[in-house]
Amino acid sequence: DGKVDEKAWAAASTTELSFPWDSQTGAKQKTVARLLWDDERLYVSYECEDADITAQFTQRDDPTYRDDAVEIFINARPASQFTSYIGLEMNARGVLYDYVMVAVAPTQRILLKRFDLAGAKVASSLNGTLNERADKDRGWSLEVSIPWENFEGLSRRPAAGASWRFNL
């Protein structure tokens, strides 16, 4: 439902995202992320402070990164020679842009834009009004769930001790 109010989220460790770009304009509003999993899926939640919620894009694989959005980049094979990853970029409407970035050499990558995670579910919840500049919003939250079967060789969660890399 996009609301991060279940007991499992309350018990999960949080990661507060920072803003590494000194040149960023506007208020640096807080975003908190959490990750959970079970035998079937990986779950990610975000709670975003946002005084002016904006999201224009409405169709899957639209450029949601141009809206108020959150991202996760997943590398299920961090020991590989080059860095390839699955990218998910989701806007405040809960619209998903998913793709694969494939490294073919240390400095050469290919973006596969027409990639769709099977069974991925995204939902968002707004605490304010979307695309209404005249008011003051409080923020929005988002939940995404990804079936393990989207990752090579996994029909259930990774084995204990497996190493993955995530960027949020």
N, C-alpha and C positions, 0 to 999 in steps of 0.2 A: 504493500500500500504506500510505500515511500516514506512512511513515518518510522522514525527510529525510536520506538517506544516499547519494544518487546524486552523481556527480561534478559534474553541472550545478549542483546546489544548493550544493555546496562552493565553486564558482567565482563564485556570484552575490553581489552586494552585499547586505548585511544592513541592516535597520532595526530598532533596538531600540525597542520601544514603551514609552512612559512613562505614568504615571498622573497626569492633570491635576487630579484631584479631591482637594483637601486633606481633605475629609470622608470619604474612603474608609477603611473599617475593615479590619483584618486586614493580613497581610503584603502588601507590594507586590512580587509575584513577576514575574520578567522574562519577556517574550515577545519573540521575534525573528521577523521576517517577511522573506520574500524574494519577488521577482517575476521570472518568466522568461516567454518566449514563443517560439513558433515560427510557421510559416506557418498552422497550423490552430487553435492554442489559446493562451489566456493561462493561466499557472500561478501559483499562490500557495501558499507554504508558511508554516507557523507552527511554532515550537518554544516550548512553554509550560512554564515551571517551575510546579509545582503540588503542594503538600504534601498535598492532599486532593481528589482528582479526583471531581467529582460531575456527573452528567448524567442527568436523569430522563426527558427527552423522547426519543421513539423514531420518530416519524412525520414525514415531510416536511411543512414549514410549521407544525409545532408551535412554540411560543414558546421556541426554543432559547436566546434571550438571557437567560433565567432560569437557565440552567445555566452551568457553566464553558464559555465560548464565545469564539470569535474572530469578527471581522467585517471585511468590506471593503465600501466604498461606492464605486461606479464612476460617474463622470460622463464619458461619451464625447464630450460636446459642451460643453466648459467655456465657450465663447464665447456660449452661449445667454443670453438676457436674465434668466431666472430659473434657479434651481438645481434640476434634476431629477436623480435618480440611481437606479441599480440597487443594491439592498442584498442582501448575502449574510451570514447569521449562522449559524454552524456550531458545534455543541457538541462536547464531547470524544468523543462516540459517532460523530461524523461525520454527524450529521443536519443537513440543510440547510433553512433558512427563507429563501426568496428572495422579493423583492417589488420593486415600483417605487414610488418616491416622486416624484410629479409636482407641480411648482410651477405653479400657475395664476395666481399674483400674487406680488408680493414677500413677502407675509406669509401666504399661503394655500397649503397643500399638500394633496394627496389621496394616501392610501396605497392602492396596488393590491396586495392581499394574495394574490390567486389568480393570481399570475404564476409561471411555471415556466421557468427557463432550460433550453432544449433541449440535451440531451447533456452537461450539467454533471455532473462526477464528483467525489465527495468521499470521502476515506478518512482514518481516524485510527489512531494507534498509541499505546497506553498504556504508560507505564513506572510501573506501580503497579496498584492494583485500583480498579475503579469502584464508587463509592457505599459504600465500606467505611470508616467513620469511625475505626475502632480502629487502623488502620495508618498508616504514613507513606509517601506516594507521592513520586515524583521529578518527574513531569510527563507531558506528552503532546505529540504532534505531529500535524499535519494537513496534507494536501495537497488542493487543489481545482484542477480544470482546467475552463475555460470555452471552448467553441468560439466563434471570432470571429463566426460567422454569427448569434449572438444580438444583435449590435449592428447597427443599421440601416446598410445599405449595405456591410457587410463580410462577405465570404466567406473572406477571408484577412486576415492581420495588417494593422494600419493602415500607411499609407505612412510612409516616413521623414519626420520633422519634424512628424508629427501630435501634437497636444497633448491629453492626457487628464488627469483629476484622480482621484486615489484617496485615500481615507481608510482607515486600517487601525486 
